[in-house]
Amino acid sequence: MGAITIPDLYIQQPYDLYSDENHKTWRTLCQRLLPRWEVCANERFQAGIQSLCLPQDHIPRLEDVNRFLSPLTGFRARAVSGYVPAFLFFDCLRNREFPTTVTIRPADRLDYLPEPDIFHDIAGHVPMHTDPRFAETLVRFGECARTAAALVSEIRDPLERTHTLTSIFRAMARFFWFTIEFGLMRSRNGLRVYGSGLLSSFGEINHAVASPNVQRLPLQIEQAVNETFEIDRYQPLLFIVDSFDHLYSLVDELERWMNAGRLNHVAPGEPEVNDVDLRSFLEAGS
C-alpha cells in the first residue's frame, strides 16, 4: 500500500488574516490555562511547552513551531483548511505530520468548542509530540489504520465489508478519544492529564483530575472500544495508563485484536461513522 495523499490537503497558514481579536483570544486562553497546566498536566506536556517556545501573547506561526518540534521527533504541524477524512488523518500521523486547524475559537466560546481549533491543536496536541515515545504511539495509530484498510479490502461481500469497517473504525476512534484526546496517566504526584481535549479546555482539565463526578479506570481495551462518548459535555468516564510505554503497548494490542477479528462487532453508538471516513479507508485498501 503506497502513500495516500490529496494534493490540496495542506495549505499555507494564512497568518496575516489573524485579527487583533484572534491574537487576544490566544493570549487569554494561555493566561487561563497556564496555572492549570502547572497543576494538572503531564510533565512531558509541560516540558514540551518549553521545548517549543510557544508564545503566550500571539498565535504562533507553524513554521516556528516546526523549527523546534521537528529536530526532536520528526513531527511537523501542517495547516489544513478543514475536516480531514479519517484514514488520511491517521496516515498523516504515520508520516509524522499532524493536520492542524488554522482558525481559532470565537472570543465568546473560550471554555469549550466541539470542533478543533488552532489552540486545541497547537497548545493541546503538539507539546506532546515533542516526546519520542508519544510520537511513536501516534505513528503506530497510523499503522493500525493501514492494517484496517488492508483487512477490509479482503472482504468480498459489500455489506459485510461496510459493517466490519464501521466497527473497526468506531473502535479506533473510541480508543483514540479515550487516550490521545482524553487520557489520564499516573505520575509520582498523582493523576496527570496527557489528552489534548482535556489540556485545551479550561473547565475540563481540572474536572478530569479532581471532580468526584468522574469515574477513572485503568484502561482496558475491551471496555474502551465498546464505550460511547459525548463531545458536548464534561466526560463522566476517563481511562488511566501507567506510562507512554504502556500506551504504546496498548496500541500494539489494539492491532492484534484487529487482526484477530475482535474489533469486528463492537457496541453500536457514538461516534457516528460517516461515508467520507468509510470511503477513505476503502479507497486506501483498493
CORBEL-V879933 format. One record per backbone hydrogen bond with DSSP energy under -1.0 kcal/mol. NH is the residue of the N-H (numbers start at 1). CO is the residue of the C=O. Records with the same first field share a line. If there is no record, write none. Layout:
NH->CO + CO
This chain:
9->6
11->79
15->13
17->14
18->15
23->19
24->20
25->21
26->22
27->23
28->24
29->25
30->26
31->27
32->28
33->29
34->30
37->33
38->34
40->36
41->37
42->193
46->42
47->43
48->44
49->45
50->46
51->47
52->48
54->49
65->61
66->62
67->63
69->65
70->66
72->69
73->69
74->70
76->96
78->98
80->100
89->85
90->86
91->87
92->88
93->89
94->90
95->91
96->93
97->92
98->76
100->78
109->106
118->103
121->117
122->118
123->119
124->119
125->120
126->121
128->125
129->126
130->127
131->128
135->131
136->132
137->133
138->134
139->135
140->136
141->137
142->138
143->139
144->140
145->141
146->142
147->143
148->144
149->145
150->146
151->147
152->148
153->149
154->151
155->152
161->157
162->158
163->159
164->160
165->161
166->162
167->163
168->164
169->165
170->166
171->167
172->168
173->169
174->170
175->171
176->172
177->173
178->174
181->176
182->177
183->179
184->239
185->192
186->241
190->187
192->185
193->40
194->183
195->183
196->180
197->181
198->181
199->195
200->196
201->198
205->201
207->203
208->204
209->205
210->206
211->207
214->211
215->236
217->238
219->240
224->220
225->221
238->215
240->217
241->184
247->243
248->244
249->245
250->246
251->247
252->248
253->249
254->250
255->251
256->252
257->253
258->254
259->255
260->256
261->258
262->257
264->261
278->274
279->275
280->276
281->277
282->278
283->279
284->280
285->281
